[in-house]
Amino acid sequence: MTIRVADAAESPSFQKAALPLLHDTQLRANVRHATDVIQRKRAAVVGETPDWQELREAASAIKTHTLRHLDSYLLQFEQACTAAGGHVHWASDADEANRIIADIVRQHGGKQLIKIKTMTSDETKLNDALEHEGIRAHETDLAELIIQLGHDKPSHIVVPALHKNRNQVREIFREQMHLPELGNQPEDLTAAARHYLREKFLSVNIGLCGANFLVAETGGVCIVESEGNGRMCLTLPDVLISLAGIEKIIPTFQDLEVFLQLLPRSATGERMNPYNSLWTGVRQNDGPKHFHVVLLDNGRTSVLADAEARQTLHCIRCAACLNTCPVYRQTGGHAYGSSYAGPVGAILTPQLLGMESAQSLPYASSLCGACYEVCPVKINIPEVLIHLRGRVVREQKSALDAEALAMKTAAAIFASRRRFEAAQRIGRLGQWPVVSNGWVKNLPGMLGNWTRVRDLRALPQQTFRGWWKQRVKDGKQADHA
Ligand code: SF4
């Protein structure tokens, strides 16, 4: 079995990848502007929802319950979907999912398919796998179209081209759609995309989507979107394939009442998405004639096995944690090397990969807790980050690793007052070569990574305990006098 999460296993560490991006002022301005706009809209619609906290509690409880009984809910979904005329396929990893989808396309004699935005297909690198089989995938979501035509990578879960501004989009469309006179106003760009996509909608007979929710009770699938291009993909083709992670399941149709209030408000700052599509199996003379659901594991069951981190699978991919994260807002999404950027990517990607790769991601956080505050399903991301940092040290680093040895030494020093005071004395004596005006500016060796981006106060000449002792002594002397 080969678990793949886009190119995360081969990507450089977050710290390395982030450095050049921090110098890209245009990218940082684009990310800051877009996330500010979404955050303002979110705050307004959340502020007018009096039972917001109760909704978050309810969503968290539904997800906790579902994951506890995931095996039976998945089987219930399969049974209900099959009874309604759908076909359910099980994929243990990314390659198997891609193979199943390529086979379905071939069985229906297709050479092309139209796609709704689905980060799960980015996770499995579906487009590349289909291309390899001679099948062309056309993205129809505006942001995904920009990414595809610009040979770029998504940088945000909800708005994958958030790092591009209007002028950059115009350049891509001008070149790729052969429209030298194209303007840069939103209506110019959407009209160009509409014209370009219309021909695909009318000529390609196989559609592919993800799933926001899979309803176990009915075997139904729910997709919410803002543009309407998705609705075209869901209704026009004869064959529809849905690729969904196994954690997308919810038990009942009524549970949607909770999630359809939380998701649009958290993701795009809307009370309701303009397009909410819900369908179950196939119906005669109405929509696709063949419907397939591919249920993807790709490391999710091992996330489920970790009691402290399994809350990661509660995620409904709203991206509210990305928009608020001070780290994501500085670097954008490409530094995470995964389809899942920001705080959720920092906890999801390494876990899907079994903690063998992407080990720098749990450290890509200031642990400020802003992500936890906005998460609509109450995932305690800082708690999971700390847990994963522990796993990186315990499971992946050798006992002789310099950092592990330093931590062990620090633990031994902090465990004994005598050792701690001795270390302070040695530190005070030994720090003079690196101290300037009361600050340590450049530590030697690997410790230099710390002072490269921070200043550190020098150890004071007198400890609090020493000062107190002195004070008591002076007081006694004064009494005697
Ligand atoms: S972790 Fe929470 S806030 Fe972040 S994308 Fe998932 S549901 Fe949204």
Residues whose N, C-alpha, C, O or C-beta is under 5 A from the ligand:
A	BS01	SF4	C315 I316 R317 C318 A319 A320 C321 V344 C371 V374 C375 P376 V377 I379
